[in-house]
Amino acid sequence: MKYINQFKSLICFAFGALSLSSCEDFLDRQEDEKLTFEKIWESRHTTRQYWLNAMSFLPNDNGGFIGDSDPYLGASDECTIAYDRQYRLINFGSWNPSNVPYYKMDHYYRGIRECNVFMQNVYNCSDPLVTKDQLDEWYYQARFARAYYYFLMMRDYGPVFLLGDELLDFTATTEALYRPRNTWEQCVDYVVDEMTQCAESSAVLEQSELPAAKWGLATKGTCHAVISRLKLYSARDLFNGNSLYQNVKNPVTNDFPELSGVNLFPTNYDANKWLQAAEAAKKVLDNPSYELYRAGNGNPYEDYYGVTHETWNKELIWTDRYNGLFSWGVNTVPTGVAGTAYGAVGPTQTLVDAYAMNNGRYPITGHNNDGSPIVDPASGYDANTEFEKSTWQYPASRWSNFDQYDIDAPNMYKDREPRFYVTVFFGGNYWLHGNASTMISFAKGGNGNKSHDYAKSGYLCNRFYDHKLNSAEGQWGNITFPIFRLGEIYLNFIESVLECKKRGVALPNGYEALAMEKWADLRDRAGLPAITEVYPSATTEELIELCRQERQVELAFERHRYFDTRTWMIAPQTDGGNIYGLNVEYPLEPGMQTTETPDGFWQRVVMETRVFQDKHYLYPFSQRELDRNKLLTQNYGW
């Protein structure tokens, strides 16, 4: 497709998909060769190169092996990954300021500095071929990136130190570079203000106005979506009067009197933040550029599957580039399928239990101490027969080249909602790849559990593999991964409105009705009745919990859950203690084929025991940062 090639030549280059080594070698001489630095701005080409360099610090979390570049899946309660990577330090509580996994603070501050350098010099470009519109576009995209780098740090560390337009002089003494942290509110206000100014600029377009060759650039909707998520996090318990952080303060210093000794986190709960979060989400809802993806066939399986497999669809507000699906595919295709397959990324039993039945009710309302489920009898789920097998129709035709087929499988997986089947692959079933299918066993010695790469929980993620292509023949497909999408904004709005209602915050006219309308629309896309039909007597508090569960399944594997459990401050319950899966250590019985699954496999077992302490809500600043910045206050508990 022509627009994809155009996009890859422009945006993927900007985000580091192509080599920037010649640009970096050239730019690295800027500090000690003033003439060279000045010459950058004499050419449209080298000015653009500097812009690309400033943008290249944006993460590409879906362009490499899952779990290699961030902990947000591997250290979440929804996912388990078999690889020995740094997220294991987080899961088992073995990290500390001297051993911080995926430490990226210096990376993002380098990106901020490059944006500042670019923004302060871009309008010096004297090339007669460059236009004012081009310079404006580059300037505001860099300004967006700068604010986004702060947002990325804030979700990990809380408040950080704001540089504004300042260029740190790296030749200065260590003492001259000391900086205290700004407060959480100052950081939020800064990012919101920067994003707002970008959104209000004529150089930043609406998605519907953006030429196809520039898809992937930040739009007005992107800026407002960042504000929506940040305002939502800021309203939640972690950043809203959290008592744990009441004594986290800056040191007393005469050099920064306005920050001397101040509390870094809000000390009092402010319920009005929920109204701000609702209004921020409403801003995106009002944008006509976006709509929930539907294929138009009335097929909820195809509709949900298409959110991630129909590239550049109208639900996407901002994507993680145009990537090949090899990374997601190779990490989730079972080892029993021919070709390259590692089959190591999958749901935990926690996520499996979270999905609704096809009648719209959530069957499992909690768990006993032994991991057994507490069941809502009105859902139709029977805990006593969950691992008994029966023959039922597997809805394969809805997202693959196959017709529906009968399967002899545990009742646990029967009659679940469409999003379950699109997302969760369980053993004793066929993995569908193109026009081929392979029966998979995750029991010990089975074809899906024959090496150190295996489905650790007994499940694999089904959602990000293109089942219409055959990976055994090297066909993987492509993806525009949803970093921000309309489905998330629906849920941001619903949660904020419900929290306002719970806390007695007056809502604008129509907000509550709109929230229920959007929730009904989201569930309708998933083939489910409205939540108010399924739970007509639910209290506001119960609806908030149902909204959280809706978010858990709708946004599964999109790197939200890690931050949701922490900002809700439920992580001690969700991310600490026993994590359950199926019995992948149960061996094949003598004479069994590697595609068969023994009955002993079908039982809930403790997969691993994770550690979550209060200090784990936020990342620690590294000991190296503390050693070289004596005004830097460490996060709580570290």
TINULO-425499 format. One record per residue (C-alpha): x, z, y; residue number from 1; residue in one letter. Coordinates in steps of 0.25 Angstrom, whole numbers, plus 5000, padded with zeros to 4 digits. Each point is the difference from the previous one (the first is absolute). Layout:
// residues N
ATOM   c1   c3   c2   k r
ATOM    X    Z    Y NUM A
...
***
This chain:
// residues 638
ATOM   c1   c3   c2   k r
ATOM 5000 5000 5000   1 M
ATOM 5006 4996 5013   2 K
ATOM 4997 5012 5008   3 Y
ATOM 5007 5009 4989   4 I
ATOM 5013 4992 5002   5 N
ATOM 4999 5001 5015   6 Q
ATOM 4998 5015 4999   7 F
ATOM 5011 5002 4990   8 K
ATOM 5010 4993 5009   9 S
ATOM 4996 5008 5012  10 L
ATOM 4995 5014 4996  11 I
ATOM 5007 5002 4987  12 C
ATOM 5013 4997 5007  13 F
ATOM 4996 5010 5011  14 A
ATOM 4998 5011 4990  15 F
ATOM 5013 4998 4992  16 G
ATOM 4995 4990 4989  17 A
ATOM 5012 4991 5004  18 L
ATOM 5014 5003 5003  19 S
ATOM 5003 5005 5014  20 L
ATOM 5015 5002 4997  21 S
ATOM 5004 4990 5010  22 S
ATOM 4991 5006 5011  23 C
ATOM 5005 5014 4997  24 E
ATOM 5015 4996 5000  25 D
ATOM 4998 4994 5013  26 F
ATOM 4992 5011 5006  27 L
ATOM 5009 5011 4995  28 D
ATOM 5010 4996 5010  29 R
ATOM 4991 5003 5012  30 Q
ATOM 5005 5014 5004  31 E
ATOM 5014 4996 5001  32 D
ATOM 4999 4986 5005  33 E
ATOM 4991 4999 5012  34 K
ATOM 5001 4985 5002  35 L
ATOM 4995 4998 4986  36 T
ATOM 4989 5009 5002  37 F
ATOM 4996 4993 5013  38 E
ATOM 5001 4987 4993  39 K
ATOM 4989 5004 4990  40 I
ATOM 4990 4999 5011  41 W
ATOM 5004 4986 5004  42 E
ATOM 4994 4994 4988  43 S
ATOM 4986 5000 4995  44 R
ATOM 5006 4999 4986  45 H
ATOM 5008 5013 5001  46 T
ATOM 4990 5007 5008  47 T
ATOM 4990 4997 4989  48 R
ATOM 5011 5005 4990  49 Q
ATOM 5001 5013 5007  50 Y
ATOM 4984 5002 4999  51 W
ATOM 5001 4997 4985  52 L
ATOM 5011 5010 4999  53 N
ATOM 4991 5011 5007  54 A
ATOM 4988 4996 4991  55 M
ATOM 5008 5001 4987  56 S
ATOM 5000 5015 4999  57 F
ATOM 4985 4999 4996  58 L
ATOM 4999 5004 4986  59 P
ATOM 4997 4991 4988  60 N
ATOM 4995 5010 4990  61 D
ATOM 4994 4989 4991  62 N
ATOM 5012 4990 5000  63 G
ATOM 5008 5008 4990  64 G
ATOM 4998 5009 4988  65 F
ATOM 4989 5010 5001  66 I
ATOM 5006 5014 5003  67 G
ATOM 5014 4995 5004  68 D
ATOM 4997 5000 5015  69 S
ATOM 4990 5011 5002  70 D
ATOM 4993 5012 4993  71 P
ATOM 4986 4998 5004  72 Y
ATOM 4995 4995 4987  73 L
ATOM 5010 5007 4990  74 G
ATOM 4998 5013 5007  75 A
ATOM 4985 4999 5001  76 S
ATOM 4990 5006 4991  77 D
ATOM 4994 4987 4997  78 E
ATOM 5012 4993 4994  79 C
ATOM 5011 5002 4990  80 T
ATOM 5013 4991 4999  81 I
ATOM 5009 5001 4988  82 A
ATOM 5013 4996 5008  83 Y
ATOM 5010 5011 5004  84 D
ATOM 4999 4999 5015  85 R
ATOM 5000 5009 5012  86 Q
ATOM 4985 5003 5000  87 Y
ATOM 5003 5009 4988  88 R
ATOM 5008 5009 5009  89 L
ATOM 4987 5002 5008  90 I
ATOM 4991 5002 4987  91 N
ATOM 5009 5011 4995  92 F
ATOM 5004 5007 5013  93 G
ATOM 5014 4997 4998  94 S
ATOM 5003 4994 5014  95 W
ATOM 5006 5007 5012  96 N
ATOM 5006 4996 5014  97 P
ATOM 5013 4996 4993  98 S
ATOM 4993 4991 4990  99 N
ATOM 4988 4994 5007 100 V
ATOM 4994 4988 4992 101 P
ATOM 4997 4987 5007 102 Y
ATOM 5006 5006 5013 103 Y
ATOM 4997 4989 5011 104 K
ATOM 5000 5007 5014 105 M
ATOM 5014 4994 5004 106 D
ATOM 4994 4987 4995 107 H
ATOM 4988 5001 5009 108 Y
ATOM 5008 5005 5012 109 Y
ATOM 5009 4988 4999 110 R
ATOM 4988 4991 5000 111 G
ATOM 4994 5007 5013 112 I
ATOM 5014 4998 5007 113 R
ATOM 5000 4986 4996 114 E
ATOM 4986 4998 5006 115 C
ATOM 5004 5007 5012 116 N
ATOM 5012 4991 5002 117 V
ATOM 4991 4988 4998 118 F
ATOM 4989 5004 5009 119 M
ATOM 5010 5003 5011 120 Q
ATOM 5006 4987 4999 121 N
ATOM 4990 4990 4995 122 V
ATOM 4996 4995 5014 123 Y
ATOM 5014 4997 5004 124 N
ATOM 5000 4988 4990 125 C
ATOM 5004 4989 5009 126 S
ATOM 4998 4988 4990 127 D
ATOM 4991 4990 5007 128 P
ATOM 4993 4997 4987 129 L
ATOM 4994 5014 4998 130 V
ATOM 4986 5003 5006 131 T
ATOM 4995 5012 5006 132 K
ATOM 4989 5001 4989 133 D
ATOM 5011 5000 4990 134 Q
ATOM 5008 5011 5006 135 L
ATOM 4987 5008 5002 136 D
ATOM 4997 4998 4986 137 E
ATOM 5013 5005 4995 138 W
ATOM 5000 5012 5010 139 Y
ATOM 4987 5005 4995 140 Y
ATOM 5003 4998 4986 141 Q
ATOM 5013 5008 5001 142 A
ATOM 4992 5011 5008 143 R
ATOM 4990 5001 4989 144 F
ATOM 5011 5001 4990 145 A
ATOM 5007 5011 5008 146 R
ATOM 4987 5008 5000 147 A
ATOM 4997 4997 4985 148 Y
ATOM 5014 5006 4997 149 Y
ATOM 4996 5013 5006 150 Y
ATOM 4987 5000 4993 151 F
ATOM 5008 4998 4986 152 L
ATOM 5009 5012 5003 153 M
ATOM 4988 5009 5005 154 M
ATOM 4993 4999 4987 155 R
ATOM 5012 5005 4993 156 D
ATOM 5006 5010 5009 157 Y
ATOM 4989 5003 5010 158 G
ATOM 5005 5000 5015 159 P
ATOM 5013 4993 5002 160 V
ATOM 5008 4998 5013 161 F
ATOM 4996 4989 5009 162 L
ATOM 5010 4991 5007 163 L
ATOM 4990 4992 5009 164 G
ATOM 5009 4989 5006 165 D
ATOM 5013 5008 4998 166 E
ATOM 5012 4993 4994 167 L
ATOM 5008 5011 4993 168 L
ATOM 5015 4998 5003 169 D
ATOM 5006 5001 4987 170 F
ATOM 5014 5002 5007 171 T
ATOM 4995 5013 5006 172 A
ATOM 5004 5014 4995 173 T
ATOM 4992 5006 4989 174 T
ATOM 4995 5011 5010 175 E
ATOM 4995 4989 5009 176 A
ATOM 4991 4994 4989 177 L
ATOM 4993 5013 4997 178 Y
ATOM 4985 4998 5001 179 R
ATOM 4989 5010 4997 180 P
ATOM 4987 4995 4993 181 R
ATOM 4988 4996 5008 182 N
ATOM 4987 5007 4997 183 T
ATOM 4990 4994 4990 184 W
ATOM 4990 4997 5011 185 E
ATOM 5011 4994 5009 186 Q
ATOM 5004 4991 4988 187 C
ATOM 4985 4996 4997 188 V
ATOM 4998 4997 5015 189 D
ATOM 5012 4991 5001 190 Y
ATOM 4997 4992 4988 191 V
ATOM 4985 4999 5004 192 V
ATOM 5004 4996 5014 193 D
ATOM 5010 4989 4995 194 E
ATOM 4990 4994 4990 195 M
ATOM 4990 5000 5011 196 T
ATOM 5008 4993 5010 197 Q
ATOM 5004 4990 4989 198 C
ATOM 4986 4998 4997 199 A
ATOM 4996 4997 5014 200 E
ATOM 5011 4990 5002 201 S
ATOM 4995 4986 5001 202 S
ATOM 5013 4997 4992 203 A
ATOM 4994 5007 4988 204 V
ATOM 4989 4992 4994 205 L
ATOM 4988 5003 4991 206 E
ATOM 5001 4996 4986 207 Q
ATOM 4989 4990 5001 208 S
ATOM 5009 4993 5012 209 E
ATOM 5013 5001 4993 210 L
ATOM 5005 4986 4995 211 P
ATOM 5002 5000 4985 212 A
ATOM 5015 4998 5002 213 A
ATOM 5001 5013 5006 214 K
ATOM 4992 5008 4990 215 W
ATOM 5007 5013 4998 216 G
ATOM 5003 5003 5014 217 L
ATOM 4993 5013 5006 218 A
ATOM 4987 4997 5006 219 T
ATOM 4990 5008 5009 220 K
ATOM 4994 5005 4987 221 G
ATOM 5013 5004 4994 222 T
ATOM 5003 5009 5012 223 C
ATOM 4986 5007 5000 224 H
ATOM 5001 5002 4985 225 A
ATOM 5013 5007 5001 226 V
ATOM 4993 5009 5011 227 I
ATOM 4989 5002 4990 228 S
ATOM 5008 5005 4989 229 R
ATOM 5009 5009 5009 230 L
ATOM 4988 5006 5007 231 K
ATOM 4994 5003 4986 232 L
ATOM 5013 5007 4995 233 Y
ATOM 5000 5008 5013 234 S
ATOM 4986 5005 4998 235 A
ATOM 5003 5005 4986 236 R
ATOM 5004 5014 4997 237 D
ATOM 5015 4997 4999 238 L
ATOM 5002 4996 5014 239 F
ATOM 4988 5008 5006 240 N
ATOM 5003 5015 5002 241 G
ATOM 5007 5001 4987 242 N
ATOM 5004 5015 4999 243 S
ATOM 5012 4997 4992 244 L
ATOM 5006 4993 5012 245 Y
ATOM 4997 5010 5011 246 Q
ATOM 5014 5005 5001 247 N
ATOM 5007 4986 4999 248 V
ATOM 5006 4999 5014 249 K
ATOM 5011 4994 5008 250 N
ATOM 5012 5008 5003 251 P
ATOM 5002 5005 5014 252 V
ATOM 5008 4991 5008 253 T
ATOM 5003 4997 5015 254 N
ATOM 5003 4985 4998 255 D
ATOM 4985 4997 4996 256 F
ATOM 4992 5011 5008 257 P
ATOM 4987 4993 4997 258 E
ATOM 5002 5001 4985 259 L
ATOM 5008 5013 5000 260 S
ATOM 4993 5010 4990 261 G
ATOM 4987 4992 4998 262 V
ATOM 4992 5000 4988 263 N
ATOM 5002 4987 4993 264 L
ATOM 4986 5000 4993 265 F
ATOM 4986 5003 5006 266 P
ATOM 4997 5015 4998 267 T
ATOM 4985 4999 5001 268 N
ATOM 4990 4992 4993 269 Y
ATOM 4994 4989 5008 270 D
ATOM 4987 4994 4994 271 A
ATOM 4999 4990 5011 272 N
ATOM 5011 4993 4994 273 K
ATOM 4990 4995 4989 274 W
ATOM 4992 4993 5011 275 L
ATOM 5013 4993 5005 276 Q
ATOM 5003 4995 4986 277 A
ATOM 4985 4995 4999 278 A
ATOM 5001 4993 5013 279 E
ATOM 5014 4994 4996 280 A
ATOM 4994 4995 4987 281 A
ATOM 4988 4994 5007 282 K
ATOM 5009 4992 5009 283 K
ATOM 5004 4992 4988 284 V
ATOM 4986 5000 4994 285 L
ATOM 4996 4993 5012 286 D
ATOM 5010 4989 4999 287 N
ATOM 4993 4987 4995 288 P
ATOM 5013 4995 4994 289 S
ATOM 4998 5008 4987 290 Y
ATOM 4990 5001 4989 291 E
ATOM 5000 5006 4986 292 L
ATOM 5006 4990 4990 293 Y
ATOM 4989 4994 4991 294 R
ATOM 5002 4987 4992 295 A
ATOM 4985 4996 5002 296 G
ATOM 4996 5001 4986 297 N
ATOM 4994 5013 4999 298 G
ATOM 5011 5005 4991 299 N
ATOM 5005 5014 5003 300 P
ATOM 5012 4998 4991 301 Y
ATOM 5004 4987 5007 302 E
ATOM 4998 5006 5013 303 D
ATOM 5008 5012 4998 304 Y
ATOM 5011 4992 4993 305 Y
ATOM 5000 4990 5011 306 G
ATOM 5004 5011 5011 307 V
ATOM 5015 4999 4995 308 T
ATOM 5000 4986 4993 309 H
ATOM 4993 4991 5010 310 E
ATOM 5011 4999 5010 311 T
ATOM 4997 5002 5015 312 W
ATOM 4986 5003 4998 313 N
ATOM 4992 5005 5011 314 K
ATOM 5000 5015 4996 315 E
ATOM 5015 5001 5002 316 L
ATOM 5004 5005 5013 317 I
ATOM 5015 5001 4998 318 W
ATOM 5008 4996 4988 319 T
ATOM 5013 5003 4994 320 D
ATOM 5005 4985 5001 321 R
ATOM 4997 4989 4991 322 Y
ATOM 5007 5005 4987 323 N
ATOM 5001 4995 4986 324 G
ATOM 4992 5008 4990 325 L
ATOM 5012 5001 4991 326 F
ATOM 5004 5014 5004 327 S
ATOM 4986 5006 4998 328 W
ATOM 4998 4991 4987 329 G
ATOM 5013 5003 4993 330 V
ATOM 4998 5015 5003 331 N
ATOM 4986 5000 4994 332 T
ATOM 4999 4990 4989 333 V
ATOM 5002 5007 4986 334 P
ATOM 5013 4998 4993 335 T
ATOM 4992 4994 4988 336 G
ATOM 4997 4987 5009 337 V
ATOM 5011 4990 4998 338 A
ATOM 5009 4997 5012 339 G
ATOM 5005 5010 5010 340 T
ATOM 4992 5012 4999 341 A
ATOM 5003 5015 5003 342 Y
ATOM 4986 5006 4999 343 G
ATOM 5004 5013 5007 344 A
ATOM 4990 5002 5012 345 V
ATOM 4986 5006 4997 346 G
ATOM 4989 5009 5003 347 P
ATOM 5000 5015 4996 348 T
ATOM 4988 5006 4993 349 Q
ATOM 4996 5006 5014 350 T
ATOM 4998 4986 5005 351 L
ATOM 4993 4995 4988 352 V
ATOM 4990 5012 5001 353 D
ATOM 4997 4997 5014 354 A
ATOM 4992 4987 4998 355 Y
ATOM 4985 5000 5001 356 A
ATOM 4991 4996 4989 357 M
ATOM 4993 4987 5002 358 N
ATOM 4988 5008 5004 359 N
ATOM 5008 5004 5012 360 G
ATOM 5002 5015 4996 361 R
ATOM 5013 5006 4999 362 Y
ATOM 5001 5005 4986 363 P
ATOM 5011 5010 5001 364 I
ATOM 4999 5011 5010 365 T
ATOM 5012 5008 4996 366 G
ATOM 5009 5005 4989 367 H
ATOM 5001 5012 4991 368 N
ATOM 5014 5007 4999 369 N
ATOM 5003 4992 4987 370 D
ATOM 4997 4987 5008 371 G
ATOM 4987 4997 4993 372 S
ATOM 4990 4995 5010 373 P
ATOM 4988 5007 5007 374 I
ATOM 4989 4989 4999 375 V
ATOM 4988 4997 5008 376 D
ATOM 4989 4998 4989 377 P
ATOM 4992 4991 5009 378 A
ATOM 5011 4990 5000 379 S
ATOM 4998 4996 4986 380 G
ATOM 5014 5004 4996 381 Y
ATOM 5002 5009 4987 382 D
ATOM 5013 5008 5000 383 A
ATOM 4998 5003 4985 384 N
ATOM 5000 4986 4996 385 T
ATOM 5009 4994 5011 386 E
ATOM 5011 4996 4989 387 F
ATOM 4990 4995 4990 388 E
ATOM 5000 4985 4998 389 K
ATOM 4989 4991 5002 390 S
ATOM 4998 4985 5001 391 T
ATOM 4997 4995 5014 392 W
ATOM 5002 4988 5009 393 Q
ATOM 5012 5000 5008 394 Y
ATOM 4998 4992 5014 395 P
ATOM 5012 4992 4999 396 A
ATOM 4994 4987 5005 397 S
ATOM 4998 5006 5014 398 R
ATOM 5015 4999 5004 399 W
ATOM 5007 4991 4989 400 S
ATOM 4998 4987 4993 401 N
ATOM 4994 5007 4988 402 F
ATOM 4985 5002 4997 403 D
ATOM 4995 5014 4998 404 Q
ATOM 5003 5005 4986 405 Y
ATOM 4997 5012 4991 406 D
ATOM 5010 5011 4999 407 I
ATOM 5001 5012 4991 408 D
ATOM 5004 5011 5009 409 A
ATOM 4998 5014 5004 410 P
ATOM 4987 5004 5008 411 N
ATOM 5009 5005 5011 412 M
ATOM 5002 4986 5005 413 Y
ATOM 4985 4995 4998 414 K
ATOM 4990 4998 5011 415 D
ATOM 5010 5003 5011 416 R
ATOM 4999 4993 5014 417 E
ATOM 5006 4986 5002 418 P
ATOM 5012 5006 5008 419 R
ATOM 5004 5008 4988 420 F
ATOM 5002 4987 4991 421 Y
ATOM 5007 4993 5011 422 V
ATOM 5010 5011 5002 423 T
ATOM 5002 5007 4987 424 V
ATOM 5006 4994 4987 425 F
ATOM 4998 5009 4988 426 F
ATOM 5007 4997 4986 427 G
ATOM 4993 4995 4988 428 G
ATOM 4995 4988 5009 429 N
ATOM 5005 4986 5003 430 Y
ATOM 5009 4998 5012 431 W
ATOM 4995 4987 5005 432 L
ATOM 5011 4990 5006 433 H
ATOM 4995 4986 5003 434 G
ATOM 4994 4994 4988 435 N
ATOM 5007 5010 4991 436 A
ATOM 4997 5014 4996 437 S
ATOM 5008 5011 4993 438 T
ATOM 4995 5012 4993 439 M
ATOM 5007 5012 5005 440 I
ATOM 5004 5014 4994 441 S
ATOM 5006 5011 5008 442 F
ATOM 5002 5009 4988 443 A
ATOM 5014 5003 4997 444 K
ATOM 5006 4988 4994 445 G
ATOM 4989 4991 5004 446 G
ATOM 5003 4987 5008 447 N
ATOM 4997 5007 5013 448 G
ATOM 5009 5012 4997 449 N
ATOM 5013 4995 4993 450 K
ATOM 5011 5003 5010 451 S
ATOM 5002 5009 5013 452 H
ATOM 4991 4991 5007 453 D
ATOM 4986 5004 4996 454 Y
ATOM 4986 5004 5005 455 A
ATOM 5004 5015 5002 456 K
ATOM 4985 5004 5001 457 S
ATOM 4995 4991 4990 458 G
ATOM 4994 4991 5011 459 Y
ATOM 5005 4989 5009 460 L
ATOM 4996 4995 5014 461 C
ATOM 4991 4987 4997 462 N
ATOM 4998 4997 5015 463 R
ATOM 5012 4993 5005 464 F
ATOM 5003 4990 4989 465 Y
ATOM 4994 4986 5001 466 D
ATOM 4992 5000 4986 467 H
ATOM 4997 4985 5003 468 K
ATOM 5015 4996 4998 469 L
ATOM 5009 5002 4989 470 N
ATOM 5012 5009 5003 471 S
ATOM 5006 4996 4986 472 A
ATOM 5002 4986 5006 473 E
ATOM 5006 5005 5013 474 G
ATOM 4987 5000 5008 475 Q
ATOM 4998 5011 5009 476 W
ATOM 4992 4996 5012 477 G
ATOM 5001 5006 5014 478 N
ATOM 4994 5011 5009 479 I
ATOM 4997 5004 5014 480 T
ATOM 5000 5015 4997 481 F
ATOM 4990 5008 5009 482 P
ATOM 5008 5010 5008 483 I
ATOM 4987 5001 5009 484 F
ATOM 4987 4994 4996 485 R
ATOM 4986 5002 5004 486 L
ATOM 4996 5008 4988 487 G
ATOM 5009 5011 5004 488 E
ATOM 4994 5000 5014 489 I
ATOM 4986 5002 4994 490 Y
ATOM 5005 5012 4993 491 L
ATOM 5008 5005 5013 492 N
ATOM 4987 4999 5007 493 F
ATOM 4991 5006 4990 494 I
ATOM 5009 5012 4998 495 E
ATOM 5001 5003 5015 496 S
ATOM 4985 4999 5002 497 V
ATOM 4997 5010 4989 498 L
ATOM 5011 5009 5005 499 E
ATOM 4994 5000 5014 500 C
ATOM 4986 5003 4994 501 K
ATOM 5006 5011 4992 502 K
ATOM 5007 5007 5012 503 R
ATOM 4989 4998 5010 504 G
ATOM 5007 4989 5008 505 V
ATOM 4989 4991 5007 506 A
ATOM 5001 4986 4996 507 L
ATOM 4996 4988 5008 508 P
ATOM 4987 4994 4997 509 N
ATOM 5000 4992 4987 510 G
ATOM 5013 5005 4994 511 Y
ATOM 4994 5007 4988 512 E
ATOM 4991 4989 4997 513 A
ATOM 5011 4990 5001 514 L
ATOM 5009 5008 4991 515 A
ATOM 4990 5000 4989 516 M
ATOM 4997 4985 5002 517 E
ATOM 5015 4997 4998 518 K
ATOM 5001 5010 4988 519 W
ATOM 4989 4992 4994 520 A
ATOM 5006 4987 5003 521 D
ATOM 5013 5004 4993 522 L
ATOM 4993 5005 4988 523 R
ATOM 4992 4988 4999 524 D
ATOM 5012 4992 5000 525 R
ATOM 5005 5008 4988 526 A
ATOM 4986 4998 4993 527 G
ATOM 4995 5014 5003 528 L
ATOM 4988 5006 5006 529 P
ATOM 5001 5007 5013 530 A
ATOM 5005 5014 5000 531 I
ATOM 4988 5005 5006 532 T
ATOM 4992 4994 4989 533 E
ATOM 5008 5006 4989 534 V
ATOM 5002 5014 5007 535 Y
ATOM 4987 5001 5008 536 P
ATOM 5001 5015 5002 537 S
ATOM 5015 5001 5003 538 A
ATOM 5005 5009 5011 539 T
ATOM 5009 4996 5011 540 T
ATOM 5011 5007 4993 541 E
ATOM 4997 4993 4987 542 E
ATOM 5000 4987 5007 543 L
ATOM 5014 5002 5005 544 I
ATOM 5005 5003 4986 545 E
ATOM 4993 4987 4995 546 L
ATOM 5006 4993 5011 547 C
ATOM 5014 5005 4996 548 R
ATOM 4997 4995 4986 549 Q
ATOM 4995 4987 5005 550 E
ATOM 5013 4998 5008 551 R
ATOM 5008 5004 4987 552 Q
ATOM 4995 4989 4992 553 V
ATOM 4997 4989 5011 554 E
ATOM 5015 5001 5005 555 L
ATOM 5006 5003 4986 556 A
ATOM 5015 4996 5000 557 F
ATOM 5000 4996 5015 558 E
ATOM 5009 5011 5003 559 R
ATOM 4990 5009 5007 560 H
ATOM 4998 5011 4990 561 R
ATOM 5014 5006 5002 562 Y
ATOM 4996 5002 5015 563 F
ATOM 4986 5004 4997 564 D
ATOM 5002 5012 4991 565 T
ATOM 5010 5005 5010 566 R
ATOM 4993 4998 5013 567 T
ATOM 4987 5006 4993 568 W
ATOM 5009 5012 4995 569 M
ATOM 4995 4999 4986 570 I
ATOM 5014 4996 4994 571 A
ATOM 5003 5013 4994 572 P
ATOM 4988 4998 4991 573 Q
ATOM 5001 4985 4998 574 T
ATOM 5015 4997 5000 575 D
ATOM 5005 5013 4994 576 G
ATOM 4998 5005 4986 577 G
ATOM 4997 4992 4987 578 N
ATOM 4998 4985 5001 579 I
ATOM 4992 4995 4989 580 Y
ATOM 5001 4987 4992 581 G
ATOM 4997 4995 4986 582 L
ATOM 5009 5003 4988 583 N
ATOM 5011 4989 5001 584 V
ATOM 5009 5009 4991 585 E
ATOM 4990 4998 4988 586 Y
ATOM 5007 4990 4991 587 P
ATOM 4994 4988 4992 588 L
ATOM 4996 5004 4986 589 E
ATOM 5008 4994 4988 590 P
ATOM 4995 4985 4998 591 G
ATOM 4994 4999 5014 592 M
ATOM 5003 4987 5008 593 Q
ATOM 5006 5003 5014 594 T
ATOM 4987 4995 5006 595 T
ATOM 4992 5011 4994 596 E
ATOM 4997 5013 5006 597 T
ATOM 4999 5013 4991 598 P
ATOM 4988 5010 5003 599 D
ATOM 5010 5011 5003 600 G
ATOM 5004 4992 5013 601 F
ATOM 4986 5003 5006 602 W
ATOM 5002 5014 5005 603 Q
ATOM 5002 5006 5014 604 R
ATOM 5015 5005 5000 605 V
ATOM 5009 5006 5011 606 V
ATOM 5008 4988 5004 607 M
ATOM 5009 5008 5010 608 E
ATOM 4999 5013 5008 609 T
ATOM 5003 4998 5015 610 R
ATOM 5004 5009 5011 611 V
ATOM 4993 5001 5013 612 F
ATOM 5004 5011 5010 613 Q
ATOM 4995 5002 5015 614 D
ATOM 5013 4994 5005 615 K
ATOM 4997 4987 4993 616 H
ATOM 4989 4995 5009 617 Y
ATOM 5011 4994 5009 618 L
ATOM 5014 4995 4998 619 Y
ATOM 5012 5008 5004 620 P
ATOM 5009 4995 5010 621 F
ATOM 5014 4997 4993 622 S
ATOM 5011 5010 5001 623 Q
ATOM 5008 4989 5007 624 R
ATOM 4990 4999 5011 625 E
ATOM 5000 5015 5002 626 L
ATOM 5015 5000 5000 627 D
ATOM 5001 4990 5011 628 R
ATOM 4988 5004 5008 629 N
ATOM 5000 5015 5003 630 K
ATOM 4987 4999 5008 631 L
ATOM 4992 4994 4988 632 L
ATOM 4990 5010 4993 633 T
ATOM 4999 4999 4985 634 Q
ATOM 4986 4998 4994 635 N
ATOM 4993 5012 4995 636 Y
ATOM 5005 5007 4987 637 G
ATOM 5013 4991 4999 638 W
***
